[in-house]
Amino acid sequence: MRPVLNWSYRHIMSAVVAVDGEKFDTQVPLIIVGAGAAGLCAALAAKEGGIDAVVIERDDVPSGSTALSAGLIPAAGTRFQREKGIADSPAVFAADIQRKAKGEGDRSVVDVVAARAGPLVEWLSDRYGLPFEVVDNFNYPGHSAMRMHGLPSRTGRELIDRLRNAAEANDIVILAKSTAQRLFADSESRIRGVEVVHRDGTSERIGCKAMVLACNGFGGNPELVGRYIPDMAGALYFGHPGNQGDAVIWGDALGAQLSHLGAYQGHGSVATPHNILITWATIMQGGIQVNGEGRRFCDETRGYSEQAAEVLRQPGGFAWTVFDARIAAVARQFDDFQNAERAGAILTANTIEGLVGDMRTPFAAFAAEWNEVENLKLANGQDRYGRPFRAEQACKPPFHAVKVTGALFHTQGGLAIDSKGRVRRKDGGSFPNLFAAGGAAAGVSGSTAAGYLSGNGLLTATVLGRLTGQTAAEQIQC
Ligand SMILES: Cc1cc2nc3c(=O)[nH]c(=O)nc-3n(C[C@H](O)[C@H](O)[C@H](O)COP(=O)(O)OP(=O)(O)OC[C@H]3O[C@@H](n4cnc5c(N)ncnc54)[C@H](O)[C@@H]3O)c2cc1C
């Protein structure tokens, strides 16, 4: 792995300042950098632990990649599942995460997030009134039980707005329009504070007893993406532009251990040119993808993350997701899908001939693929890629197609952490008062895009956010 230090030496040298006895303009117990799901869950947990955090956020209003997401959090053994008769457990969930990650997820972190996800969803619901329900009309690839928990609109905008409301109701200070620029650390690698640059150009130095980095990964930094994720260099970045890799840059300068920088969450179904996420329910319910030549190119159900690069490898870098009215009805639970319909992204026709005409795709090639798949469904058979089909997935008119491309959603590599969320040092052990959560921390997806199990993003944001807030508060109280 090439150290981040190579890419911009000057930037990094000024990113962390060694201090002993530095004077700060203000002193607070806990600083949290970033007001996405991770940062706000950390702040709420710290508050419950008796610690007032200051959350530093570069945007006017908290949004982050959290707001762009579908807001679905996977959790096992919840009462929402029990109410619907869904059998599940943290152990099964942890095994699913590791199966998708090919065993590359840090075991202690995987076990912690799998065990704490259920309590997390119930905590947000019971204590802060977030009305979660379990999605039970389709499942995501790699999950052996229905365990995606979402809010009524199935949007991350609703999730972040509800978290912000909870933070405001609990008098948590969110320092908006303010960017954390440089960290101050003493000779024992204890974080002493941060320099914050406000939107009006002024700056201040805020001292702290502990810090949580919740500023996501480096998806918004093309230079780092090009270096570590060449497959996605130049691809559409669908995440929050403010996620510039600051946690990784600071961590590298501090001597933190960085893990799996090549891992990422991609998505192989973003409507183009409309740039609207098309839910993977379209595939999991029996839809297929073909390229511009009308040909299928893989088992689409392995996962949407690895499908991003697959789609980008097709002629013209696009594909068509094709499905029917029954599948569209399932997809319509997502606001995004409805937006795509309103934007005219979803083609509709009563016959395959009509649909293919609108797609301007060679009919013979498409018809051969379509007929083969529909026959396999009737026979409960498996295709040449190993994708199984079932009779109840048979498609009936009217048919739909949407032109899609592959996109980078967020990076999964980052600061290695221990099971309490403490940032690990390159030379062993952990930093005494530095924590990381969400996209700032190395995820549980291993080293590739294919290792991403649906929901790993918000799983580590919310669960590790809460955990780091709790741990930091306990430490400060001692
Ligand atoms: C389109 C899309 C759909 C997705 N759908 C899902 C889903 O359904 N389920 C799921 O699990 N995951 C999903 N994800 C991934 C998920 O959104 C992220 O993994 C998760 O939101 C990360 O949360 P976070 O709090 O770590 O980061 P963010 O929500 O991105 O928050 C980080 C915040 O830090 C701020 N920041 C950054 N640097 C600084 C700085 N130096 N100073 C001050 N502020 C700073 C940013 O402005 C931002 O507000 C999706 C992602 C995308 C893009």
The ligand as a MOL file (V3000), in Angstrom:
LIG
                    3D

  0  0  0     0  0            999 V3000
M  V30 BEGIN CTAB
M  V30 COUNTS 53 58 0 0 0
M  V30 BEGIN ATOM
M  V30 1 C -26.7240 7.4190 -2.7980 0
M  V30 2 C -26.2770 6.6590 -1.5770 0
M  V30 3 C -27.1310 5.6840 -1.0540 0
M  V30 4 C -26.7240 4.9750 0.0920 0
M  V30 5 N -27.6210 4.1140 0.6760 0
M  V30 6 C -27.2700 3.4850 1.8390 0
M  V30 7 C -28.2040 2.6790 2.5640 0
M  V30 8 O -29.3830 2.5900 2.2430 0
M  V30 9 N -27.7540 1.9960 3.6570 0
M  V30 10 C -26.4730 2.1460 4.0840 0
M  V30 11 O -26.0820 1.4940 5.0590 0
M  V30 12 N -25.5930 2.9740 3.4890 0
M  V30 13 C -25.9660 3.6540 2.3820 0
M  V30 14 N -25.0810 4.5150 1.7870 0
M  V30 15 C -23.7990 4.7880 2.4720 0
M  V30 16 C -24.0730 5.7250 3.6600 0
M  V30 17 O -24.7550 6.8640 3.2030 0
M  V30 18 C -22.7660 6.1420 4.3300 0
M  V30 19 O -21.9820 5.0130 4.5920 0
M  V30 20 C -23.0700 6.8610 5.6540 0
M  V30 21 O -24.0260 7.8720 5.4590 0
M  V30 22 C -21.8010 7.4280 6.2480 0
M  V30 23 O -22.1520 8.2170 7.3630 0
M  V30 24 P -21.0680 9.1770 8.0070 0
M  V30 25 O -21.7280 9.8390 9.1550 0
M  V30 26 O -19.8250 8.4070 8.2200 0
M  V30 27 O -20.7410 10.2330 6.8560 0
M  V30 28 P -21.5950 11.4430 6.2530 0
M  V30 29 O -23.0450 11.2270 6.3800 0
M  V30 30 O -21.0750 11.6780 4.8810 0
M  V30 31 O -21.2070 12.6520 7.1880 0
M  V30 32 C -19.8960 13.1660 7.2070 0
M  V30 33 C -19.9810 14.6620 7.4530 0
M  V30 34 O -18.6850 15.1590 7.7360 0
M  V30 35 C -18.5790 16.4590 7.1890 0
M  V30 36 N -17.1530 16.7680 7.0650 0
M  V30 37 C -16.2210 16.1360 6.3300 0
M  V30 38 N -15.0070 16.6610 6.5410 0
M  V30 39 C -15.1690 17.6580 7.4460 0
M  V30 40 C -14.2730 18.5850 8.0780 0
M  V30 41 N -12.9480 18.5790 7.8460 0
M  V30 42 N -14.8030 19.4890 8.9440 0
M  V30 43 C -16.1440 19.5320 9.1890 0
M  V30 44 N -17.0180 18.6760 8.6210 0
M  V30 45 C -16.5370 17.7440 7.7730 0
M  V30 46 C -19.3240 16.3580 5.8760 0
M  V30 47 O -19.7390 17.6330 5.4300 0
M  V30 48 C -20.4910 15.4490 6.2600 0
M  V30 49 O -21.6220 16.1920 6.6500 0
M  V30 50 C -25.4490 5.2310 0.6580 0
M  V30 51 C -24.6050 6.2040 0.1100 0
M  V30 52 C -25.0120 6.9190 -0.9900 0
M  V30 53 C -24.1040 7.9930 -1.5390 0
M  V30 END ATOM
M  V30 BEGIN BOND
M  V30 1 1 1 2
M  V30 2 1 2 3
M  V30 3 2 2 52
M  V30 4 2 3 4
M  V30 5 1 4 5
M  V30 6 1 4 50
M  V30 7 2 5 6
M  V30 8 1 6 7
M  V30 9 1 6 13
M  V30 10 2 7 8
M  V30 11 1 7 9
M  V30 12 1 9 10
M  V30 13 2 10 11
M  V30 14 1 10 12
M  V30 15 2 12 13
M  V30 16 1 13 14
M  V30 17 1 14 15
M  V30 18 1 14 50
M  V30 19 1 15 16
M  V30 20 1 16 17
M  V30 21 1 16 18
M  V30 22 1 18 19
M  V30 23 1 18 20
M  V30 24 1 20 21
M  V30 25 1 20 22
M  V30 26 1 22 23
M  V30 27 1 23 24
M  V30 28 2 24 25
M  V30 29 1 24 26
M  V30 30 1 24 27
M  V30 31 1 27 28
M  V30 32 2 28 29
M  V30 33 1 28 30
M  V30 34 1 28 31
M  V30 35 1 31 32
M  V30 36 1 32 33
M  V30 37 1 33 34
M  V30 38 1 33 48
M  V30 39 1 34 35
M  V30 40 1 35 36
M  V30 41 1 35 46
M  V30 42 1 36 37
M  V30 43 1 36 45
M  V30 44 2 37 38
M  V30 45 1 38 39
M  V30 46 1 39 40
M  V30 47 2 39 45
M  V30 48 1 40 41
M  V30 49 2 40 42
M  V30 50 1 42 43
M  V30 51 2 43 44
M  V30 52 1 44 45
M  V30 53 1 46 47
M  V30 54 1 46 48
M  V30 55 1 48 49
M  V30 56 2 50 51
M  V30 57 1 51 52
M  V30 58 1 52 53
M  V30 END BOND
M  V30 END CTAB
M  END
